[in-house]
């Protein structure tokens, strides 16, 4: 009655999984902390983004918006200040699930 020796991989695999999960948790928690600690640089970059965004005509004066890659109807509504319902009313043929880059969307009548 000989007992088979267990492969070291059977013991190391769960340990490696636990180590990987701990590393993942450490990375996620440290990345969240670094955002809060650099709040001064974040606010200055947000100010820079606002100042460059303000150079464009406000949504109230623009009549249309050109869809960019990755845009969603919600993001367009947020960026332009026009509610999603209004965008859908002004663009009845618009398929919110199939926006195409370069497509023009009416923002007002």
C-alpha positions in Angstrom: 0.0 0.0 0.0 2.1 2.8 -1.3 0.9 6.3 -1.1 1.4 8.4 -4.2 3.3 11.5 -3.8 1.3 14.6 -4.6 2.4 16.9 -7.3 3.7 20.2 -6.0 1.5 22.0 -8.6 -1.6 20.8 -6.7 -0.4 22.8 -3.7 1.0 25.7 -5.5 -2.0 26.5 -7.8 -4.3 27.6 -5.0 -1.6 29.6 -3.4 -0.8 31.3 -6.6 -4.5 32.1 -7.0 -4.7 33.6 -3.6 -1.5 35.7 -4.2 -3.0 37.0 -7.5 -6.3 38.0 -5.8 -4.4 39.8 -3.1 -2.3 41.6 -5.7 -5.4 42.6 -7.6 -7.1 44.0 -4.4 -3.9 46.0 -3.6 -3.7 47.5 -7.1 -7.4 48.4 -7.1 -7.4 50.0 -3.7 -4.1 51.9 -4.3 -5.4 53.3 -7.6 -8.5 54.7 -5.9 -6.4 56.3 -3.2 -4.0 58.0 -5.6 -6.9 59.7 -7.3 -8.0 61.3 -4.0 -4.5 62.3 -3.0 -3.9 64.1 -6.2 -7.0 66.2 -6.0 -5.2 69.4 -6.7 -3.8 68.2 -10.0 -7.2 66.7 -10.9 -9.0 70.0 -10.3 -6.4 71.9 -12.4 -6.8 69.4 -15.2 -10.5 69.7 -14.9 -10.2 73.5 -15.1 -8.1 73.1 -18.2 -10.6 70.8 -19.8 -13.4 73.3 -19.0 -11.5 76.2 -20.5 -10.9 74.4 -23.8 -14.5 73.1 -23.9 -15.8 76.6 -23.4 -14.1 77.8 -26.6 -16.8 75.9 -28.6 -20.2 77.4 -29.1 -22.6 76.5 -26.3 -25.2 73.8 -27.0 -27.9 76.5 -27.0 -26.4 78.1 -30.2 -25.3 74.9 -31.9 -27.8 73.3 -34.1 -26.2 69.9 -34.6 -23.6 67.5 -33.1 -21.3 65.2 -35.0 -21.1 61.8 -33.4 -17.6 60.7 -32.4 -16.3 57.1 -32.0 -17.5 55.7 -28.7 -20.3 58.3 -28.2 -23.5 57.2 -26.6 -26.8 59.1 -26.6 -26.5 59.7 -22.9 -22.9 61.1 -23.2 -24.0 63.4 -26.1 -26.9 64.6 -24.0 -24.6 65.3 -21.1 -22.0 67.0 -23.2 -24.4 69.2 -25.1 -26.9 69.9 -22.3 -29.8 68.6 -24.3 -31.9 65.9 -22.6 -32.0 62.4 -24.2 -35.7 62.6 -24.7 -35.3 65.9 -26.7 -32.6 64.3 -28.8 -34.9 61.4 -29.6 -37.8 63.7 -30.5 -35.6 65.8 -32.8 -34.1 62.7 -34.4 -36.9 60.1 -34.8 -34.8 58.0 -37.2 -31.9 57.9 -34.7 -31.1 54.4 -33.4 -29.4 55.0 -30.0 -27.9 51.5 -30.1 -26.3 52.1 -33.5 -24.6 55.5 -33.5 -22.1 56.0 -36.3 -19.1 58.2 -36.1 -19.6 61.2 -38.4 -23.4 61.1 -38.1 -25.1 64.5 -37.5 -27.6 64.8 -34.7 -30.0 67.7 -34.4 -29.7 69.6 -31.1 -32.6 72.0 -31.7 -35.1 73.0 -34.3 
